Amino acid sequence: MNLSYWERQSWLSNIDFTIIGSGIVGLTCALHLKSKYPKATILIVEQGVMPQGASTKNAGFACFGSLSEILDDLKHHSEEEVVALITQRVEGLKLLKHTLGEQAIGYKHYGGYELFTHNETNTYETCLQKKESINSLLKPLFNAPVFSVKNNSFGFENIKNHYVFNAFEGQLNTGKLMTTLLHKVQASGIKILNSVTVEVISDCGNKVSLKTNSFEFSSQKVCIATNGFASKILQTDVVKPARAQVLITKPIANLPFKGTFHIDKGYYYFRTINDRVLFGGGRHLDFKTEETTRFGQTPLIQNTLDSLLKRVILPTTAFEIDMRWSGIMGVGNKKKPLLKQVSNNVYCGVRLGGMGIAIGSLIGKQLAELTT
């Protein structure tokens, strides 16, 4: 890239902190660093024209885990670990709403519902049996029962006659969230460079050298917040990409439901937004193919989403698909995010496991604190 003296001096000189990734984690990290070091020069580099990955491509669920997800987690984690994960998600959502305000992010507290297809009899019965024990486990955190059972009042078909209702789940407008967060960051004097892909990071002891697809520069400290794309930079497989495919309908008059909805342990999810149904998921149909950093759709998953939309969600309502897209999450063998010091001057906050909205703000704050 043919950089001028002015470009070098104004954007790429005397940088105290470089943050890789302008999603929820990266932007929040930048805000906390600026609050702690008002005179610091902070630069965010982002590989996309807009924030890439999942922060602008998610479904806008302000959730902390459905009942079946929590029960599944308890098969692989202790009760203490699961409660700690849920606590982290709840605290993260509180921080997000406190930082930006509920109105600015379009937050709505409609509650969440878990639906069970006729093929999920065992999961359905286990959820009903274990509901009260999970409510007891979570009572110290919420001071009230979290999960209850409700009749199928929304006209969904080909599912069990009852839902599991989560009174503490909400939803938000992802576009409003990210534009509000970006505005707050830019207003604080933090610079953002888009369409810049970091290829190599070298910690030299007294500084960090960064080679990008366009130029090279140095920074005193570097924070990696690229989540699903982190394995390339960190050169490790403890963070794996996980593509999530999503579609949205054209506006539908008189939709009979609102809220957030989960199917099949959360692998499918849908909600209403502006008289439309947003529906995504299906990664579990082909884990290997969806372990990719490439955006796109596959016939297997898209056809399944179309079928479920017609058979379960809108069985008696005509609809048209307006858009389809995908996002890239960061997952791993553990649900716990990867938050650590990588070298003397390099740190990372990644592997959010599909809970970026819930924990992104908290991980961003903790990532900033890790650098001091």
VENHU-V414232 format. One record per backbone hydrogen bond with DSSP energy under -0.5 kcal/mol. NH is the residue of the N-H (numbers start at 1). CO is the residue of the C=O. E is the energy in kcal/mol with one decimal. If there is no record, write none. Layout:
nh = (NH:NH)
co = (CO:CO)
e = (E:E)
This chain:
nh = (3:8:9:10:11:12:12:15:16:17:18:19:20:20:21:21:27:28:29:30:31:32:33:34:35:36:37:40:42:43:44:45:46:54:57:58:62:62:63:70:71:72:73:74:75:76:77:82:83:84:85:86:87:88:89:90:91:92:93:94:95:96:97:98:99:100:101:105:106:107:108:110:111:112:113:114:115:115:118:120:121:124:125:126:127:128:129:130:131:134:135:136:137:138:139:141:142:143:148:150:152:153:157:160:163:164:165:165:166:167:167:169:170:171:172:173:174:177:178:179:180:181:182:183:184:185:186:187:188:188:189:190:191:193:194:195:196:198:199:200:202:204:204:206:208:209:210:211:212:212:213:217:219:220:221:222:223:224:225:225:229:230:232:233:234:235:236:240:242:243:244:246:247:248:249:250:252:255:260:261:262:263:264:267:268:269:270:271:272:273:276:278:278:279:279:280:281:282:285:286:290:291:291:292:302:303:304:305:306:307:308:309:310:311:312:313:314:317:322:323:325:327:328:329:329:331:338:339:340:340:342:342:343:347:348:349:350:353:355:359:360:363:364:365:366:367:368:369:370:371:371:372)
co = (1:4:5:6:7:7:8:218:41:41:221:43:18:223:19:45:23:24:25:26:27:28:29:30:31:32:33:37:40:17:191:19:193:52:54:54:60:170:61:66:67:68:69:70:72:73:73:78:79:80:81:82:83:84:85:86:87:88:89:90:91:92:93:94:95:96:97:101:103:102:171:108:169:166:260:164:113:262:158:117:118:120:121:122:123:124:125:126:127:130:131:132:133:134:135:138:138:139:165:163:161:151:312:116:150:114:148:163:112:146:165:166:62:108:60:105:172:173:174:175:176:177:178:179:180:181:182:183:184:185:186:185:42:44:192:48:46:196:211:211:209:202:207:204:219:202:217:200:210:215:197:210:208:15:16:345:18:347:20:223:226:227:229:229:230:231:231:331:329:290:327:325:279:323:277:320:275:252:111:270:113:268:115:264:263:280:261:278:259:276:273:271:276:247:277:269:245:267:282:283:286:287:288:290:298:299:300:301:302:303:304:305:306:307:308:308:309:314:248:248:246:244:53:242:327:240:350:337:338:348:340:346:346:222:340:224:338:330:352:355:356:359:360:361:362:363:364:365:366:367:368:369)
e = (-1.4:-2.3:-2.6:-2.6:-2.2:-0.8:-1.3:-0.5:-1.8:-2.0:-2.4:-2.9:-0.5:-2.9:-0.8:-2.9:-2.7:-2.1:-2.5:-2.1:-2.1:-2.1:-2.2:-2.4:-2.0:-1.9:-2.9:-1.9:-0.7:-2.7:-2.6:-2.5:-2.7:-0.7:-1.2:-1.1:-0.6:-2.1:-1.2:-2.4:-2.4:-2.1:-2.5:-1.8:-1.1:-1.5:-1.7:-2.3:-2.7:-2.0:-2.1:-2.5:-2.7:-2.2:-1.9:-2.5:-2.8:-2.1:-2.1:-2.0:-2.2:-2.4:-2.3:-2.3:-2.7:-2.1:-2.1:-1.1:-1.1:-2.6:-2.9:-1.0:-1.7:-2.4:-2.7:-2.3:-0.5:-3.1:-0.8:-1.8:-0.5:-3.0:-2.7:-2.3:-2.4:-2.0:-2.1:-2.5:-1.1:-2.2:-2.3:-2.1:-1.9:-2.1:-1.0:-1.3:-1.9:-3.4:-2.0:-1.9:-2.0:-1.7:-1.7:-3.2:-3.1:-1.8:-3.2:-0.6:-3.4:-1.8:-0.6:-1.1:-1.9:-2.4:-2.4:-2.8:-0.8:-2.6:-2.4:-2.3:-2.3:-2.2:-2.7:-2.3:-2.1:-2.1:-2.8:-2.5:-0.8:-0.7:-1.5:-1.5:-1.7:-2.9:-0.5:-1.4:-2.6:-0.6:-3.0:-1.8:-2.7:-0.8:-2.7:-0.9:-3.1:-3.0:-3.1:-2.7:-0.5:-2.6:-1.5:-2.1:-2.3:-2.0:-1.6:-2.6:-2.8:-3.1:-2.6:-0.6:-2.3:-2.0:-0.9:-0.7:-3.2:-1.5:-0.9:-3.2:-1.9:-3.4:-2.9:-3.1:-2.7:-2.2:-1.9:-2.8:-3.7:-0.7:-1.6:-2.6:-2.8:-2.3:-0.7:-2.1:-2.2:-2.2:-2.0:-1.9:-0.8:-1.9:-1.0:-2.6:-0.6:-2.6:-0.5:-2.7:-2.2:-2.1:-1.9:-1.5:-2.0:-0.5:-1.0:-1.7:-2.6:-2.7:-1.4:-2.6:-2.5:-2.2:-2.6:-2.4:-1.8:-3.2:-2.4:-1.7:-3.0:-0.9:-2.7:-1.6:-2.5:-2.2:-1.6:-3.0:-0.6:-2.9:-2.3:-1.0:-0.5:-1.8:-0.6:-2.2:-1.8:-2.3:-2.5:-2.4:-2.4:-2.8:-1.7:-2.9:-2.3:-2.9:-2.3:-2.2:-2.5:-2.4:-1.9:-2.1:-1.7:-0.8:-0.8:-1.2)
